[in-house]
Amino acid sequence: MKKLIALFAVSAVASTSAVAAIALSGTASVSYDDNGSAASATSYDADLSFVGTTGGTTVTIGMDVDSAASITGVDMATTIGPVTIAADMFNEASIGTSSGGNQREGTAAEDTGVSISIDAPIGDATVGVDNSGNVTVSGTWSGVTMSHTSKSAGDTTTASAAIAGMDVSVTNKAGATTWTLGTTVSGVALTLASSQNVTATFGLAGNTMVVSSVPARTAVDVVTGVTGGIRGTRAITARASYATVAISRDLTSGATLAATYSTLDDSLTLKASVAF
């Protein structure tokens, strides 16, 4: 009898491992920054990601482990026939964008939520709704990917397409329009945004060099959340425009070494990182 129970237990474990899988990945880096005329400093960062999958359900957990271990994200996605359910279970602290001045993001207290999307039989469109009552219709038509979300704080419409070798993306949020353009010229990848942020990426003697121009941004006061209205935001500090030049190279050890110069504070940062 004991042998039968033991055999059943082993079979149960084998069956579980056959249908479920957990993937572990992460990143780690060490940086030295001379901080221009200020005192130099070193810093480090390490993060882990756990992805569990069983059937059509996936759970993703992010963790910051370079100081006191802390969770940075918990998400679950599953499918029930034509219905896809996605749940964000972690309140992630959001901060205003670092370029473009007045663009805002939601607060941590309003970051969690559940969205349900249905692959409805209305052409190539997918219809979704979240726990706030926001309705999204998205799809791809004639090579153009479009999405429209109807919500009380202001509708959001996005469109993206590849036109004559150029990647174009346009977003209209509550009447304000932003856009990005990306293309490759003579092996150089160029990106231009409506925020006046410009980047150029190209190969240089076995290295990758990225040159960026970041526009100035204005200060924005903190805004508290309003139920059923505009989401609260954190304050954004003012900053002058600056440029950066970053050169990186993949090493035979599996790590990547990067050197970044910034005109913001006339600093040079050396960073060794690895992803696994």
C-alpha positions as CSV (number, residue, x, y, z in Angstrom):
1,M,0.0,0.0,0.0
2,K,2.8,2.4,0.9
3,K,4.5,1.6,-2.4
4,L,1.3,2.5,-4.3
5,I,1.0,5.8,-2.4
6,A,4.7,6.6,-3.1
7,L,4.2,5.7,-6.8
8,F,1.1,7.9,-7.0
9,A,3.1,10.8,-5.4
10,V,5.9,10.5,-7.9
11,S,3.4,10.3,-10.8
12,A,1.7,13.4,-9.5
13,V,5.0,15.4,-9.3
14,A,6.0,14.2,-12.8
15,S,2.7,15.2,-14.2
16,T,2.9,18.7,-12.7
17,S,6.4,19.3,-14.0
18,A,5.3,18.1,-17.4
19,V,2.6,20.8,-17.8
20,A,4.2,23.7,-15.8
21,A,7.5,25.5,-16.4
22,I,9.3,28.3,-14.6
23,A,11.9,30.4,-16.4
24,L,14.4,32.4,-14.5
25,S,16.3,35.4,-16.1
26,G,18.0,38.5,-14.8
27,T,20.4,41.4,-15.2
28,A,23.3,42.8,-13.2
29,S,25.5,45.7,-13.6
30,V,28.3,47.8,-11.9
31,S,28.9,51.4,-12.8
32,Y,31.6,54.0,-12.1
33,D,30.7,57.6,-12.7
34,D,33.3,60.4,-12.4
35,N,30.4,62.9,-12.0
36,G,32.3,65.6,-13.8
37,S,33.5,68.2,-11.2
38,A,31.7,66.5,-8.3
39,A,32.9,63.5,-6.4
40,S,33.0,60.2,-8.3
41,A,30.8,57.3,-7.2
42,T,30.1,53.7,-7.9
43,S,26.7,52.0,-8.1
44,Y,25.2,48.6,-8.9
45,D,22.0,47.0,-9.9
46,A,20.6,43.5,-10.0
47,D,17.2,42.2,-11.0
48,L,15.5,38.9,-11.4
49,S,12.5,37.8,-13.5
50,F,10.4,34.7,-12.8
51,V,8.0,33.5,-15.5
52,G,5.7,30.6,-14.8
53,T,3.7,29.0,-17.5
54,T,1.1,26.3,-17.5
55,G,-1.1,25.7,-20.5
56,G,-2.4,29.1,-21.7
57,T,-1.7,30.9,-18.4
58,T,1.5,32.9,-17.6
59,V,2.5,34.6,-14.4
60,T,5.5,37.0,-14.4
61,I,7.2,38.3,-11.2
62,G,9.9,40.9,-11.2
63,M,12.3,41.4,-8.2
64,D,15.0,44.0,-7.4
65,V,17.7,42.2,-5.4
66,D,20.6,44.6,-5.3
67,S,19.6,45.9,-1.8
68,A,16.8,44.7,0.3
69,A,14.9,42.3,-1.9
70,S,11.7,43.8,-3.2
71,I,9.0,42.9,-5.7
72,T,8.8,45.2,-8.8
73,G,5.9,43.6,-10.6
74,V,3.4,40.8,-10.6
75,D,1.3,40.1,-13.7
76,M,-0.9,37.2,-14.8
77,A,-2.3,36.6,-18.2
78,T,-4.6,33.7,-19.2
79,T,-7.0,32.8,-22.0
80,I,-10.5,31.4,-21.9
81,G,-11.5,30.5,-25.5
82,P,-11.5,33.9,-27.4
83,V,-11.2,35.9,-24.1
84,T,-7.8,37.1,-22.8
85,I,-7.6,38.2,-19.2
86,A,-4.6,40.3,-18.0
87,A,-4.1,41.3,-14.3
88,D,-1.6,43.7,-12.9
89,M,-1.3,42.9,-9.2
90,F,1.5,45.2,-8.2
91,N,1.4,49.0,-7.5
92,E,4.4,50.3,-9.5
93,A,5.6,53.8,-8.7
94,S,5.2,55.9,-11.8
95,I,7.2,59.0,-12.6
96,G,6.7,61.7,-15.2
97,T,8.6,61.2,-18.5
98,S,12.2,62.3,-18.5
99,S,11.9,64.1,-21.9
100,G,9.1,66.2,-23.3
101,G,8.3,68.4,-20.2
102,N,4.7,68.0,-19.2
103,Q,3.7,64.4,-20.1
104,R,2.3,62.5,-17.1
105,E,1.9,59.0,-15.9
106,G,-0.4,57.4,-13.3
107,T,0.4,57.0,-9.6
108,A,1.3,53.8,-7.9
109,A,-2.0,53.7,-6.1
110,E,-3.8,53.5,-9.5
111,D,-1.4,51.1,-11.3
112,T,-3.1,47.8,-10.6
113,G,-6.0,46.6,-12.6
114,V,-7.6,43.9,-14.7
115,S,-8.3,44.1,-18.4
116,I,-10.4,41.7,-20.5
117,S,-10.0,41.5,-24.3
118,I,-12.2,39.6,-26.7
119,D,-11.1,38.5,-30.2
120,A,-14.5,39.5,-31.5
121,P,-15.6,38.6,-35.0
122,I,-15.6,42.2,-36.3
123,G,-13.1,42.1,-39.1
124,D,-9.5,42.2,-37.7
125,A,-10.4,44.1,-34.6
126,T,-10.0,43.1,-30.9
127,V,-12.2,44.7,-28.3
128,G,-11.1,45.1,-24.7
129,V,-12.4,46.5,-21.4
130,D,-10.6,47.1,-18.1
131,N,-11.9,47.4,-14.5
132,S,-12.2,51.2,-14.9
133,G,-14.7,50.8,-17.7
134,N,-12.3,51.9,-20.4
135,V,-13.0,50.3,-23.8
136,T,-10.3,49.7,-26.3
137,V,-10.6,48.7,-30.0
138,S,-7.4,47.7,-31.8
139,G,-6.3,45.9,-34.9
140,T,-4.2,46.1,-38.1
141,W,-5.7,47.3,-41.4
142,S,-3.7,47.6,-44.7
143,G,-0.4,47.5,-42.8
144,V,-1.5,50.2,-40.3
145,T,-1.8,49.2,-36.6
146,M,-4.4,51.3,-34.8
147,S,-5.8,51.4,-31.3
148,H,-8.5,53.6,-29.8
149,T,-9.3,53.7,-26.0
150,S,-12.4,55.5,-24.8
151,K,-12.2,56.7,-21.2
152,S,-13.4,59.5,-19.0
153,A,-10.0,61.2,-18.6
154,G,-9.8,61.7,-22.4
155,D,-9.7,59.3,-25.4
156,T,-6.4,57.9,-26.6
157,T,-5.8,56.9,-30.2
158,T,-2.5,55.5,-31.6
159,A,-1.5,54.5,-35.1
160,S,1.8,53.0,-36.4
161,A,3.0,51.9,-39.8
162,A,6.1,51.3,-41.9
163,I,6.0,53.8,-44.8
164,A,8.8,53.9,-47.5
165,G,11.3,52.4,-45.1
166,M,10.3,54.6,-42.2
167,D,8.6,53.5,-39.0
168,V,6.0,56.1,-38.0
169,S,4.0,56.2,-34.8
170,V,1.4,58.8,-33.8
171,T,-0.5,59.1,-30.5
172,N,-3.3,61.5,-29.7
173,K,-4.1,61.6,-26.0
174,A,-7.0,63.9,-24.8
175,G,-6.3,66.2,-27.7
176,A,-2.5,66.3,-27.4
177,T,-0.6,64.6,-30.2
178,T,2.9,63.1,-30.0
179,W,4.8,61.2,-32.7
180,T,8.0,59.3,-33.4
181,L,9.9,58.6,-36.7
182,G,12.5,55.9,-37.1
183,T,14.6,55.0,-40.2
184,T,18.0,53.7,-41.2
185,V,20.3,55.7,-43.4
186,S,23.7,54.2,-44.6
187,G,23.6,51.8,-41.7
188,V,22.8,54.5,-39.1
189,A,19.5,54.0,-37.2
190,L,17.9,57.4,-36.6
191,T,15.0,58.2,-34.3
192,L,13.2,61.5,-34.0
193,A,10.3,62.3,-31.5
194,S,7.9,65.2,-31.3
195,S,9.5,65.9,-27.9
196,Q,12.7,66.9,-29.9
197,N,14.5,63.8,-28.6
198,V,16.9,62.6,-31.3
199,T,19.1,59.4,-31.3
200,A,21.5,58.0,-33.8
201,T,22.8,54.4,-33.5
202,F,25.6,52.9,-35.6
203,G,28.5,50.4,-35.6
204,L,32.0,51.7,-35.0
205,A,35.0,49.3,-35.3
206,G,33.1,46.4,-33.7
207,N,31.4,48.7,-31.1
208,T,27.9,50.2,-31.0
209,M,27.7,54.0,-30.6
210,V,24.5,55.8,-29.7
211,V,24.4,59.6,-29.9
212,S,21.4,61.3,-28.2
213,S,20.1,64.8,-28.0
214,V,17.7,65.3,-25.0
215,P,15.5,68.4,-25.0
216,A,15.0,70.6,-21.9
217,R,12.0,69.9,-19.7
218,T,9.9,72.2,-17.5
219,A,9.0,71.7,-13.9
220,V,5.5,70.3,-13.1
221,D,3.9,70.2,-9.7
222,V,2.5,67.0,-8.2
223,V,-1.2,66.4,-8.9
224,T,-3.3,64.2,-6.6
225,G,-5.5,61.6,-8.1
226,V,-9.2,62.2,-8.8
227,T,-11.6,59.3,-8.7
228,G,-13.1,58.8,-12.2
229,G,-11.0,61.7,-13.5
230,I,-7.4,62.6,-14.2
231,R,-4.8,60.3,-12.5
232,G,-2.5,61.7,-10.0
233,T,1.2,62.3,-10.9
234,R,4.5,62.9,-9.2
235,A,6.3,66.2,-9.6
236,I,8.7,66.7,-12.5
237,T,11.9,68.7,-11.9
238,A,13.2,71.2,-14.5
239,R,16.2,70.2,-16.5
240,A,18.3,71.8,-19.2
241,S,18.8,70.2,-22.6
242,Y,21.9,68.0,-23.0
243,A,23.5,65.4,-25.2
244,T,25.0,62.0,-24.6
245,V,27.4,59.7,-26.4
246,A,27.5,56.0,-25.4
247,I,29.8,53.4,-26.8
248,S,29.3,49.7,-25.9
249,R,31.0,46.4,-26.7
250,D,30.1,42.8,-26.1
251,L,33.0,41.0,-24.4
252,T,33.9,37.3,-24.7
253,S,33.1,36.9,-21.0
254,G,29.5,37.4,-21.8
255,A,29.3,40.9,-20.3
256,T,28.9,44.2,-22.0
257,L,31.1,47.2,-21.3
258,A,29.7,50.6,-22.0
259,A,31.1,54.2,-21.7
260,T,28.7,57.1,-21.6
261,Y,29.6,60.8,-21.7
262,S,26.9,63.4,-20.8
263,T,27.1,67.1,-21.4
264,L,24.5,67.6,-18.6
265,D,27.2,67.5,-15.9
266,D,30.3,66.8,-18.0
267,S,30.5,63.3,-16.7
268,L,31.8,60.0,-17.9
269,T,30.2,56.7,-16.8
270,L,31.7,53.2,-17.2
271,K,29.3,50.3,-16.9
272,A,29.8,46.6,-17.0
273,S,26.5,44.6,-17.3
274,V,25.4,41.1,-18.0
275,A,22.0,39.5,-18.8
276,F,21.2,35.8,-18.1
